[in-house]
Amino acid sequence: LSFIYLFFLKQKPVFCLRCDGQLLTALLFLASVAGLAITLAEDYGEFRDPTPDELNPTVLYVNPSIYAATWWLLVLSLHESARSCDGQESGFLFIFWILSFVCGVFPFQTLIRIALKEPSNLEEHSPTIVLHTVDRLSFVNAFSSELSLTCEFDLQNPAIGAPFLSRITFNWFHSMVVKGYRRPLVMEDLWELNEQDRTQKIYGDLEKNMREEMRKAWRRMEARQRKRSRKEAEPVNTLSKGVSQDVLVMEEKGRKGKKKDLEKKEEDYVKSWLVMALLKTFPRTLLESGILKLLYDLLVFVSPQLLKLLVSFTEDSSVYTWRGYVYTVLLFVVALFQSLILQQYFQRCFVLGMRVRTAIMAAVYKKALSVSNATRKEYTVGETVNLMAADAQRFMDLTNFIHLLWSSPLQIILAIVFLWKELGPSVMAGVGVVVLFIPVNSVLAMKSKKLQMKNMSFKDKRMKLMNGILNGIKILKLYAWEPSFEEQVMKIREKELKVMRNFAYLTSVSIFIFTCAPFLVSLSSFGVYVAVDKNNILDAEKAFTSISLFNILRFPLAMLPMMISSMVQTAVSLRRLEKFLGGGDLNSSAIHHDPNADSAISFSDASFSWDRNEGPSVSDITLEIKPGKLIAVVGVVGSGKSSLVSAVLGEMEHLKGHVNVKGSVAYVPQQAWIQNTTLKENILFGSELDEDRYQQVLEACALLPDLDLFPGQDQTEIGEKAWENKSSSGFKIELARCIDVMDLFRLRLTCVSGDGVVRSAVFHFSVGGLFGGQTRILVTHGVSFLPKVDEIVVLVNGRISEVGSYKNLLESQGAFAEFLNTYVKQEENRKEGEPTVDAVGPGGDEDEELEGQGPQADDPPDDVVTATAKRENSFLRRSQRGRKRLGTTALLLKTVATFQVPAPISRSSETGGSVSYTEGEFDLLHSPLQVKFSVYVKYLHAVGWVYSILIVVAYIGQNAALIGQNFWLSDWTSDAIEYFNKTYPNSMRDRRVGVFGALGVAQGVFVFLGSFLVAGGAVVASRVLHAQLLRNVLRVPMLFFDTTPVGRLVNRFAKDIFTVDEAIPMSFRNWLSCFLGVLGTLFVICLATPIFTAVVVPLAIFYFFVQ
């Protein structure tokens, strides 16, 4: 192994060399060589003793030779290579020194005793004594270096340079624990991510494997489709008239078969590829955790055998006392190693789960940006968020315990093998009980899967409606529609809770069956053991060893239903993710990028559509735009202006023709996309700050007057909804962002959609000035800037009608002249009242509403609230005609007034208290929060105090029955002494088995009641907490929605409600069972050994502070 280890270490940078370790290792080598030299001198030297006829035994040659080779080849080489260890102490070396120390203790003490008895032979044994002494010093040096290792350079993450002992005990995390204990942690306290934990690295590896596996899945799907096509093409045999009734039956069956085939065809998609892609992405972590789990499972079965030896030791007074100490120490050492291995296993599993969740979220996010329009129609924003929140979380939850799929059967088989050694063939009765549970398990899994699919369907419907409500919240509040939409959401929620309740009850039945399984196995095994032969009497050795094995059997049997439930849920999520990720993408190769082209943009007989199954939105486009030109695209509402810009961006389906875009594209949409951060960060958008350039951009976009109206100038935090339909500030910010990053990314083309907010100054400095020699496309309804552009493109019904300068088009009296006449008539109709300045320009919303033949990248889902919002925006614009014209500054003052709230705003909560918030306090990630005890009390209050008390009583009864079983079994073992060499009475046997069985039945009943009550209470709590959350969100002021991103609110109703529905009940059930189990164990130990009570109290205090 040393050479393999050397190969890996040579790849790492040089690190500090510890001279003390090198010196001690050199002394070990010299001592071995000295021992070999003394032996050679005794046999072949000049001063050898001539009297002995025989030479020294061979072992005196072999032993020092092996020692010398070991110290030279292994230790010296590894220490030399430790310079390459980039701050990490060698785990191989540390384990080697421990084994060397343990294996050398007994020979060393034997050697010392021999030397003390025969002082005359001290010279002969001196090299070996020196060798063992230096070996002990090397072990002490290795251990101390583990505890005091420091690096000469500052590591961002201490786990990278942590010594081996620190890594296996997680001591490197101690500083973070202390810091978190002293004060709440903030983002600045966290260490940087390791390279292998970064999203770029994780998703990069997954994406490569996804492409490979998806290609295979596509080939399999094409093979299925070809097979189905051949089957459908086969001729159908006709029947004679004499069997007309049979013909009717066959036709009916044929219709049903065609219906099923149609359903299969609709559900046909690329499947069975995501799991394999994940396995190929994370093989090392999966393998490491699997090996650790295997070692732990093997060590688990060592403790019962040591317990058996310890019980045998207590019954035999003739055995040496030191054996009892050895057995006790071995029990402690085995438990210690079990704990260390188990924690390393969990750490790797949790890291694996985190990486899997990160990879899936990144895949869904990237897919959402490139998905085709046909696929986008099938998914709303809420459904996509659900995929990233709930479905990705299910994969993470399953990954944390994925190895139980093979570990549980392995533990069951090993437990049965060891039980066979104790009870003989009687254990087959227990095996029969386990086999009987398999069909029950299959039925429960099938029922659970159906319920889970229904549950996810209702979840998607609820999230779709919630997304529409949050996007159209202004209209809801304007017309006080909150109760109506709240009722719609609650109706869907009730259906979801009904399915969730049925699923929880199925889980309760599953938990009841598998909790009773170990008891039924032990009852059947013990019952058959004492029934088959009157001489079979349970003694303490058999009973406690068997009970220990039955307790081991309890864990895999208890975890199997949870794993099955988790696998069913994950299978549904897998199907949803594969269907979404395997959907069609926009053809990015349809838009060519030839850097040597003469034109900035060129269309050649090109047609585009929002959906391949529909007609083209823009067709037969032939257009060339020279570099540096300012182009205006005009046309009536619905003529295809925005579709033309979307075609340049590659967001439409390419039907025919050739398109080339020279360089990159910066797009300023009509509706501003504002992030929930400061105005300055919205403009910079992640680029480095150049103060001079930044000030030029602010001046060019006419944002300097606006900054004086903000409370904190450009450091004011604005929300994504803050400027929607209120003023031109949102558009100016987006335009500034485009100009600011233009030089950084060397953008050669800028598409500006909507000019209602672009005043003359913005047009002069931004579109004409800072963009300089860039190619610009301006989509507009206005005519005031048209004489200043280089060319005008006129669209009519998705086709180019005219192209030319303002003067030429006006003289031609074509479609452009007709457009101007229409504009003049509209202005004449407005003479009675000036229009209000609109955030998206006159007619802008109508254009987007009528012209968008398909979903846009930034469009909200087309549901009832969003549709109502569009109609109300149009209605408000019409109703505002006749009012006095409001200037941009007046509107901006009105908008900024919402942010200048000096005092916090309070709203009443359901509990009668109030919740206060001010600007910037909505981001939970920025506030150091910790879960207070009142939060747990609130959850219990939502569950209901009756439910809570009954749950605790049921779990106490379960643990009391379990303790009673152990006490009764302990008393049962005393029969072996009382009836030694006597016939065991049938009445006593029946009494023992009957009481043991009754206690087991009582335990099962309490388990079922506890699980059933937890399921019912969880549904009640989910209903109450969701209703409170929904009611409170719908009733907060608009300031909350202006400063809170919609995505964060959607996440509250997706991820957090998922946690309340599923994660909290499971955690509560596991915590209560574990807590009462620990209390029961301490009670039994204190009852049997009262002196242990003195140790429990300080241990409890220590444990409390550690936690």
N, C-alpha and C positions, 0 to 999 in steps of 0.2 A: 504493500500500500504506500510505502514511502515514495516510490518513484512516481506513482500516479499523483500523489499529493504535490511532489516537486513540480510536475508538469503544470499544474494549475497555478501554483504560487509564482512561477516565473513570469506569468502574464501580468503581475501586479506591480505597482510602483514600490520604490525602496522605502523601508521604514527603519526606525531606530533599532540598533542591535544591543542587547543587554549583555554586558561583559560578564556579569556574575553567573548567569546561566551557562555561558560558553566555558567559563573557567571550571565550574563544577562538572560539566560534562567531560571536559578534557581530563580532569582528575579521575573520573570513573573509567575512562579509557585506559589511562596509565595504570590504575590499580588492577584492571583486568590483565593488562600486558605483564605487570609485575607478578601476578599470581601464576600466569603461564610460564614465565621465565624461571620462577622458583621450582616449579614442577620439573621443567627441563633440566635445571641444574642438579636436582636431586637424582635424576635418572642418568644423565649423560655428562654432567659437569665434571670439572677437575677435582672438586672436593666431595664427590658423592660417597656415600657410605658403602664400603665394599662387602659388608656382611650379608645384606638381604639378597636373596636369589631372584626375587620378582621385582618388576618395575612397578611404579605407581599405577593405580587403576586408570582406565581410559577416561572415566568421567572427569578426572582432574585435568585432562587435556581439553576435553570437549567443552566443559562448562566455561572456563575463562575465554576460550576461543569464541564461543557464541556471544558472551558478554562483550568482548572487544568489538566483534563485528556489529553487534546491536548498537553500542554507543557510537561507533564511527559512522556506519552507514545510515542509521535511522536518526539518532538524536542530533549528532553534529550537523548532518545535512539539513535536517528540518529546522534547526536553530539558525543555520546560515540562511536558509530560505525565508525564515521569519522576517528578514529585512524587507521582504516583498509583501508583507501581510497587510498593508494599508491600514494599520491601526488595530487589526483584529488578532487576538491571541489564538494560537492554534488549538482547536478542540481535540485534534489527534494527540498532541503533546500532553495536554492536561489529563486526558483519559489514560494515556500511557503512564504518566507519573503516578496516578492513583493506583492503577493495577500493579505497577512495580512496587509501590509502597506496601499494598495489602499482601501481595504474594511474598514479599521479603521479610515481613514481620516475624513470622514463626521460625524460618531458618536463622534469622539474626539472633533471636533470643536463645535458640539452641546452641548456636556458635558461641555466644557469650558464656553460657553455662559450662560448655566444654572447656573453654579457655580458663575459666575460673577454677575448674577442677584440676586442670593440668597446666599450671603456669609455665612449665618448662617448654611446652610446644607453642608458646605465644608467637614466636617468630614465624612459625609455619602458618599460623592462621591470621597473621597481621594484614596481609593484602586483602583477604576476604572481609575482615572486620572494617578496614578502611573503605572497601567497596560498598558495603551495606551502610556505613555511616554517611558517606557522601551521597548515596542514593536517598537516604532520609532527608539530608539537607537540600537535595535537588527538588524533592517533593515540596518541602516547606517554601523554597524559593519560587517554584511554579505557582503555588497557592497564593503567596503574598503578591506576586506580580499580577495575578488575576484581580486581586482586590485593589491594587494601587496603580494599575495601568493608566497612564495619561498620554495624550497625544501632543506632539509639538505643534500641531496645526488645529485650527478650530473646525470641528465637523458640524455641519448644519444639523444632521440627524445623528444623535448619539448611538442609535442602533447599528450604524454602519461600522463604527470603530469599537464597539463594545467587546470586552473580553468574553471568552467562552462561558465562564461561570456567570457573568452578568447576563449573557444572552439567555441561558437556560433558566435563570431565576427572574428575568425581566427587571433586574436591578437598574439597568440603564434608564428605565422609565421613572425612577424614584424622584428625580428633580421635578418632573412635571406633576407628579402626585402632590409633592410638597407645595408647589406653586399654586395648584388648584385648591389645596386645603386652606391656604392663607387668603386667597382672593379668587373671585370668579375668573376663569380663563377667557381671554379674548383672542382674536385671530392672530394678533402679533406675537402671542406667546407660543403658538404652534410651530413646530419645526417644518422645514421644507420637505416636500414629498420625495421619497426615493424615486429614482428614474423609472424603475419597473412599476411604480404605482401611479405614474402620470397618465392622464387620459390619452395623450397623443401616442404613448407607447402601447398602452393596453388596446386601444381601438385600432391602431395600426396593425398589430398582430392579428386581431380578430378579423379585420377587413380582408386581409390576404387569405385567410382560411375560409371566410364566408364566400368569397368569389369562387374558390375551388369547389366547395361543397355545393354551392348554388348551381354551378354548371352541371354537376352530377344530378342534382335534383331536377333540373330542367330536362335533362335527357330521360330521366325516369318518367317524368310527366308526359313528355312527348310520346314515349313508348306506350303509356297507358291510353293516351288519346288515339294513337294508331290502332291499338287493340280494340278499343271501343268502336272506332269507325268501321273496322272490318266486321265486328259483330253486328253492327247496325245494318251493314250492307248485305248480310246473309239473307237469302230468300226465305219467306215464311211459307210452310206447307199449308195448302188449303184443304178443307174438309168437305165431304159430300153433303148433300141436302138432307140425307137420312139422319144426320147427327146435328141437326140445327141447334138443339139445346146446348150441345157441347161446344158448338161454335160460339154461342153467346158467352158461355163461361170462359172460353179461351180469349175472346175479345176483351172481356172485363179484366182478366188477368193480364192481358197485354197492355191495357191502359194503365193498370197499376204499375206494371213493370216499367213502362215508359216514363211514368211520373217519378219513380225511384231513380231511373237513369238520368232524368233531367236534374233531379236534386243532386245526384252525384256529380254531374257535369258542372253545375253551379258551384259546388264545393271543391272542385278540382283546382288545386294550386300547388306551387312548389312546396313540398313538405319533406320532413325527415332530414333536415340538413343543419339546423341550428345547433342541436346538441353535439353533433360531431365537430362542428366548427369550434365550439367552446372547448371541447376536449382537446383538440389540437392546439388551441391557444394557450391553455394552462396545464400542460402535462406534468411539468416538474413539481409545481405546488400540489397537484392532485396526488402524484406518486409519493412525495414526501409525507403528506398527511396520512396516506394509506399505510405506509410502512410504520409510522408511529402508532396508528390505530391497531395494527396487527401486534406490535410489541406490547401495547397496553392490554389487549385482550388475552394474550398469553400470560402476562404477569397476574391478571385477575385470578387465574386458576391456581396460582402458586399459594395464595393466602389460605384457601381451604385445606391444602395439604399441610401447610405449617400449623394450622389450627388443629388438624388431626393429630400431628405429632405432639403438640402442646397438651392436648387433652389426654393422650396416652401417657405423657410424662407425669401428669398430675395423679393418674391412677396407679402408676407403678413407682413405689417408694424406693426400689432398688437401683433406679437409674441415677447416674451422676447428676449433681445439681447444676453443673456448668451447662448441661444441655438445655435446661430450661432458659438460662440467660441467652444462650445462642439462638434458641427458637424465638424468644422475645425480640432480640435485636434484629433477627432476619425479618420478622413481621414488620418492624418499623422501617427497615431498609427497603423492603418490597413496596410498602405503602408510599414511601418517599419517592421511589423511582416511578411508581404509578402516577403520582401527582405531577411530577416533572414532565413525564412523557405526555400525560393527558393535556396539560396546559400548552405544551408545544403543538400538540395536535389541534387543539381548539384555535390557537393563534393562527395557524396556517389555514384552517378551514374558514375562519372569519376573514382573513385577508383574501382568500380565494372568493368568498362570497362578495366581498367589496369590489373586487376586480370584475367579477361576472356582472354585477349590477351596473358598474361604471361602463363596461363595454356595451351592455344592452341599451343603456340610456343614450350613450353616444351614437350607437347605430340607429336608434329610433329618431334622434334629433337630426342626424345627417340625412336620413331617409326623408324626413318631413320637408327638408329644403330642396330635395331633388325629385320628389315623387311626381308622377305624371298627373295631369288634370283629371283623368278618368278615375284614378285611384284616390285622388284628393277629395273627390265628390263623396266617397264612401266613408270618410273619416272627418269628424269635426275636431276642433282644437281640444275640446274636453276629452274626446276618445283618445287622441294622441297623448295627452298628458296622462291619461289612465294607463297607457302602455308603459310610459316611462316611470310612473309612480307605483301602481299596484302590481303590474305584471313583472316588472324588473325586481321588485321587492320579493315576490314569491320565489323567483330564481335564487335570490340571495338567501332566503330562509331555508330552501331545500339544500343549497350547497353547503350550508353550515353543518348539516348532518347527513351528507350524501353517502358517507362510508357505512352508515348503518344498514344500507341495503344489503351489503355482504357481511358486515360485522355481526348483525343480529343472528342470521342463520348459523354463522360460525360459532358464536357463543352458545346457541341452543344445542348444536351438535356436540361441542366439547362438554357442556354441562351434562348432557345425557350419557356421554362416555364415562365421565367420572362418577356419575350416579350409578351406572351399571356396576362399577367396581365396588360400590358401597352396598347397594341393595339387590344386585343381581338382576335376573330377568323381570323382577317386579317393576322395574322402571319402565318397561314397555307399556304398562298401563298408562303411565304419564305421557309417553310418546303418542299413544292412541288419542289421548285428549287433544294434544297439539295438532294432530292430523285432522281431527274433526273441526277444528277452527278454520281450516283453509277454505272450504266452500262458503262458510259464513263471511269470511273476509272478502271473498270475491263478490258476493252479493252486495255487501256494504260499499265496496269500491265503485261498483257500477251505479248504484243509487247516488252516491256522493258526486260522481262525475256529472251526471245529468243535472243535479241541483246546482253544482258550481257553474255550469254553463248558463243556466237561467240567471243566476246571481250576477254574473259578469255582464249579461245582456241588460239587465235592469240598471246596473251601475253605469254602463255607457249611456243609456237613455237619460239618466239623472244628470250625468256630467254634461251631456249635450245641451240639456235645458239650462243648467246652471251657467254654462259658458255664454249662452244667449242672454240670460238675465243680466250677467255682469257687464256684457258689452252694451246692453241697452238700458242700463240702470237710470240714465237721465230721463228717458221717457216714462219708465215705471214710476219714478218719483214725481214727474210732472203731472201725471194723471192719477196718482195714488193707486197704482195697480199692484203694489207689493202683496197685499193679502191674496189676490187672485193667483198670482204666479207662485206664491208660497204654498198655496193649496195644491197646485199642479205638481210641484216638486215633492210634497209630502205624500201624494197619491202614489207616485213612483217609488218613493222611499218605503212606503208600507208594503208594497209588493216585494221589494228587495228584502225587507226585514222578515217577511213571511218565509221566503226561500231560505234566508239565513237561519231562521229558527229551526226549520226542518233539517237543515244541514247540521246545526249544532246538536239536535236531538240524535241524529244518526251517529255523530261523533261520540255522544254520551253512551250510546249503546255499545259502540266499538270499544270505548275505554272500559266500560263495565265488563265486557267479555274478556278483554285481555288483562284486566286487573285480576279477575277471578282465575285466569289461566294458571299462574304459578300455584295458587292454592289448590286448584283441582288436580294439577299434576302431582303435587306433594301428597294430597289426600289419597288419590288413587294409588300412588306408589307405596306409601306407608300402609294403606289398608290391605293391598294385595300382599305386601311383604309379611305382615303379621298373620294373614289369613291362610296363606298357602302351607305354612308349617308352624306347628305349635312351639317349636324350638326357636323360631325367629322372634327374638325380643329386642326391641330398640334399646341400645345402650347409648351412653353419652357421646362416645366417639362417632358412631354412625349417625346419630340424630343431629349433632351440631355440625358435622361435616356436610351432611345432606342438606340441612337448613341453609348453610352457607352457600351451597351450590344452587339451591332453590332461589335464594335471594339474588344470585347472579343471573339466574334464568328470568327473574322478575323484570329486570331492566329491558332486555331485548323484546320480551313479549309486550311490555307496556309501551315501548317506543314504536313498535310495528304499526299500530293503528294511526299514530300521529304521522309516521312516515307515509303511510298509504294516503291519508287525508292530504298531506302536503304534496304528494306526487300527483294526486288527482287535480288539485288546484293548479299546480305547475303545468300539467299536461294541457289544461285549458288555456293557460297563458302562453304556452309554447305554440299552440295552434294559432292564437291571435297574432303573436309576434311573427311567426313564419308567414302568415298571410299578408301582414302589413309590409314586412321587410322584403318579401318576395314579389311585391307588386311592381308594376311598371314604373320606369323612370323617364323623365324627359330626355330626349335624344340630344345630348350635348354636342355631338359631332355634326348636327345639322347646320350649326353656325360655324363657318370656317373663319380662321384667323390667320390670314396671310400677311405677314409684315411687309412684304414687297409690293403689295397692291397699290395702284395709283389712287384709288378712292378710299376714303375713310369708311364709307358704308356703300355696299352695292347689292341691290336686289336684281335678280334676273328671273322673270316669270315665276315668282315665288308665291305660294299660297300657304296660309296657316289657319289652323282651327284650334278651338279650345278642347275639342274632343274628336278623335278620329272617326267616330261613328256619326258625327254631325257634319253639316256643311261648313265650308270655310268662312271664317270671320273676315279675313282680308285675302283677296285672291288676285292672281295675275299682276303682282307688284313688280314693276321694273323701274329701278331708281338708282341713281348714282349721286353720292354726296361727296364733294371734294374736301380735302383736309382744310381745317381752319374756317369753314363756312358756318354761318348762323342761319339755320333752317327753321321755318315755322310750319307746323302742321295744323291745318284748319279744316273745318267741316261742321255740318250740323250735328245735333245730338244723335248718337248711335251710328255715326258714319265709319267708325273703326279707328279713330285716332289713337286711343290708348292701346288697342290691339296691335297697331303697328309698332308702337314703342315696346310692347311686351314681346313681339316677334324679334326685335333687335336684341332683347335681353335673353332670348332663348327660353321663354316661359310658355310657349305655345307649341302645339303639335305641328311639325313641319310636314306638309303634304307633298309639295313638289317645288322645283326650282332650285336656285343656288343663291346663298347669302354669304357675304364675307364682311367681317367687321375687323378693321385694322386697329389693334391696340385693345385697351381695357375700357370698361364702361363704368361711369358713375351715374346713379339714377336717383333723382329727387322726385318722389311720388307726390301726388296731389294731397294725400292725407299724411301728415307728418308722423314719423315713428320716433317717439321720444322715450328714452330710457328713464327709469326711476333713479336718477342720480343728479349731480350738479349740472348746471348749464354748461360750464366749462368742459366737463368730462363728456357731455353729449356732443360737443363740437369736436374735441380732440379725438374721441372714439378710439382710445388706446394708443394713439401715436404720441411721439415725444413732443414736448412743448418747445416751440420757437416763438419767443415773446413778440418779436417784431412782426413775424408772419401772422401771429394770432391777432394782433391789434389791427393789421391791415384787413384781415378777414372780417372782424367785427365792424369795421368802418364800411367795408364794401357791401355788407349785407344789411346795413342800416340797423345794427343791433345796439350801437352805443346809446341812443336815446332810451332804448328799452331797459338797459342795465340800470339806469338811474331809478327805474320804477320797481326793481327787484329788491327785496329786503337785504340780501347779502351779495348784491352785484352778481358776478358770474359764479359765485359759490352757492347760490340759492339752489336747493334741491327741488327739482320739478318732477312730476309724475308723467306716466305715459298718457294719462287722460287729462292732464292739466290744461292743455291748450287746444284740445279738440273742439273745433267749431266755435272758437272764441275770438281768435285774433290771428294776425299774420306771424306771430312770434314763432310758432311751431315750424312753419315753412321756412322762415329765415334761419332757424337753427339747423334745419336739414341742409339748406343751401350752403351755410357756413361750414358744416361738416364736410360736404362734398368738395368745396374749394380748399379746405384746410388739408385734406388728405390727397389732393390732386397731385402735388409735386412728389409726395412720398411714394405714391404708387404709379406715378407717371401716367396718369389717365389721359387718354387722347380723345375721349368722347364723353359728352355729358348730355343726358336726356332730362329735361325739366318738364314736368307735367303739372299744369295749372298755374296761371299767372295772375289770378285775381288779387293776390296779396303782394305781388311784386310791384312796388311803386317805381317811379321813374329813377330814383337814386339807386335802388337795388339793380334795376335793369342796366343802368349805365356802368356801375362799378363791377358788378358780378358777372352778368351775362356778356357785357361788352368789354369790361376792363380786365379783371384778374384772369378770366378765361383766355384772354389774348388770342393766341393762335390755335386754340382748341376747337374741335368740331362740336357744334351745339345744336340740339334739336329742341324746339320750344313748342309744346302742345298747348294751344290757347283757343279761347272763344273771343277774346277781345281783339280790337282792331287798331288800338292806339299805337302799338309797337310794330305793326306789320310793315310800314314804310321803311323801318330801320333794318330789317333783316335782309340777308343776301338772296334767299330763295323762299318761295312759298309752295308747299305741297297741299293740294286740295283733294280731300277724300270724299267720295260719294258712294254710299252702300258698300263699303269695304274695298273699293277700287280707287286707283289714282285717276282723277279726272283731269287735273291740270298741274303743271309744274312751271314756275317762272318767277320773275320779279314782280313786285307789287304793281308797278306801272304797266308791264306787259299784260298781266292777268286782268287788270282793270279795263284795259283797252279791248281785250278779246271778248268781253261781255259773255263769259261762260259761267261755270259753276261758282267761281270766286265772286263774280259780280252779284250773282244771286244770293250768295252768303252775306255780302255786305248789305244788300237791300233788306234782307231779313233782320239783320242787326239794327239797321236804322229804324225799321218799323217797331222793333221792340223798345228802342229808346224813346220813340214818340209816345208809345203807350205808357211809358213811365213818367211822363211829364207831370202828371198830377201828384206824384210823390216819388222822391228819390229813393233808391234801394239802399238797404243797409249793407255796409261792408261785411262780406262773408269770409270766413276763414279759408274756404276753398275756392273762392272766386265765383262770379255770377254764372249760374248754370252748371257749376262743376259737379255737384252731386248728381244732378240729373244725367249728366253725360256718363258718369261712372255707372249709374244704376241701369241705364238703358243699353249702354254699349258693352258692358261686360257679359259676353256670351258664355263665360265659364268662370270658374273660381280663380281668383287672383291669389298671389302669395301672401298678401297682407289682408285679405278679406276675412271678416268674421263669418261664422257659420250662418247659413241661410235658414234661420228659424223664425218663429213668430215674433220674438222680441226685436231681432235685428231688422226684420221686414217692417215692423211697426216704426222703428226708429227712422228708417229711411223715409217712410211716408210722412212722419211728423216733421222731419227736417225740411222736406219740400213744403209742407203746409205752413211751417213757421216762416219760411222765406216769402211765401206769397202773402201771409198775413202782415208781414213787416213792411210791405210796400205801402206807402202812404205816411209812414212815420218820417221824422226828420233824419237826414243822413248823419250817421255817426262816424266820426273820424277813427282812424286806427288807434290813435293815442287814447281816446276815450274808452274804446273797448279794452285796450290793454290795461288801463287803470282799473277797470272793473274786474278784469281777470286777476291781476296781481293782488287786489284787495283780499282775495281768498287766502293768500299766503301770509298776509300781514295780520295774523291773529295772535296778539300778545299773550293772552291767557289760554290755558288749556281748556279743551272742550270736553264736557262730561256727558255720558249717556248712561241711563239706568240699565242695569243687568237684570237677569232673571232672578237673582238671589236677593234683590233689593238694594244692592250696593251700587257703586258707580265706577265706571272705567274712564280714566282721563288719558288724553293723548295730546301731544303737540306735534309740530312739524318735525319730521324725521324719526318719530318714535314708533313708526309702524313696522319697521324692519326688525324682525325678531332676531336676525342674525347679528345685528349690531348691538344688542342689549344683553349684558351678562345675566342670564336667567338660570335658576336652578329650580328643580321640582320641589316645591314645599309640601309639607304634610297636609296643608289645607287642600291641595290638589287631589290627593288620595281620598280625603274626606269627601270632596265634591263628587268624585267618581262613585264612591260608596253610596252617597246620597242619591245619585242618579240611578244606581242599581236598585235602591230601596233598602231601608234598614231591616225589613222583614226578611227579604231575600238574603241580605248579608249575614244576619244572625243564623238563619237556617243553614246556609252554606258552611259556616264555621262549625256549627253543631254536627253536621253530616261528616265533615272531615275529621273532627275529633272522635266521633264514633268509629270511623274507619280505622284510625290509628289505635284506638283502644282495643278494637277487635284484633288487630294485628299483634299488639303487645300480648293480649290474652292468649293468642295462638302460641307465641313463643314461651310464655310461662307454662301453659298446659303441656307443651312438648317437653320442656325441661323436667316437669314433674313426671311425665311419661317415661323418661329415661331412667328414673329411679326404680322402675319395675325390674330392670335387669339385675339390680342388686338384691331386691326383695325376693324375686322368684328365681334366684340362681340355683340351677340344677333341680328346678321344680317345673311342673306343668303349668303353663300360663292359662288362667281361667278364661273361658269364652266371654263371660259377663264383663270381666275387666277389659278385655280386648274391645268388645262392642262399645263399652262406656268411653274408652279412650278415643276410639275412632269417631263416635257419635258427637262428643263434645267438640273435638277438633273440627269436624265438619260443620257443626252449628256455628262455631266462631267464624269459619270461613264464609259461610252463607251471610252472616251478619255483616262481615266486612264488605262483601259484594253488594249487598243492599245499600249500605252507606255510600259506597263508591258511586253507585248508580244515582242515588239521590243527590249526592254532591255535584256530579257532572251535570245532571239534569237541571239543578238549581242554578249552577253557574251559567249554563246555556240560556235559561230564561232570564236571569238577571242581566246578562250581557246584552240581550236583545232590548230589554227595557232601557238600559243605560245608553245604548246606541240611538234609540229613538229620541230619548230626552236630550242628549248632547247635540245631536244633529239638528233637532228642532230649535234649540237655543241658539246654536251657531247661525242657522239660517235666518231666524227672526232678528237676531242682533245685527247681522251683516246688512240685511235689507232695510234696517231702520237707522243706520248711522248717517250722518250728514254727507253731502257730496264731497266735502274736503277729504274725507277718508278715501274715497275712490279716486280723487285727483292725485293723491300722493302715494297710492298703493297700486303696484302692478296687478293686472288681472291674473297673470300667471301665479302670483303668490296666493291670491284668493282661491283660484281653482285648485291649487295644491292643498289648501286647507280642507276642501271638500273631497279631495281625491285621496292623497296619501294619509292625512291625519285621520280622516274618517275610516279609512282602511285599518289604521292602527287601532282605533277604538273598537271597530267591529271584530277584528280577528286577533291582533297581536296581544292586546291588553288582557282579554279573557284567558288566553292560553298562558300568558306570563303569570297572571293572578292565580290560576289553578296550580301551576307548577310551584310557585312560591309558597302557597299555602300548604301544599302537600309536603314540600321539603322542610318548611319551618316546623310544622307539627311533627314530622318524622324525627327531626333533630331533638325537639323537646321530649318526645317519647323515648328516644335512645338515652338521653341524659337522665331521664326519670328512672329508667330500668337500671342503669349503671349505679346511680346514687342509691337506689333501693338495695341493690346487691352489695355495693361497697360504699358505705356511708362516708368514708374518709375522702372519697373522690369529690365530695361536695366542696371541700376546701380548695380544690384545684379549679372547679368550674367557674367560680366567681371571677378570679383574676383572668382566666382565659376568655371569659365573656367580655370583660372590659377591654382586654387587648384586641379582641376580634372587632369590637365596636369601633375603636379608633382606627384600626387598619382599614375597615370598610369605609 
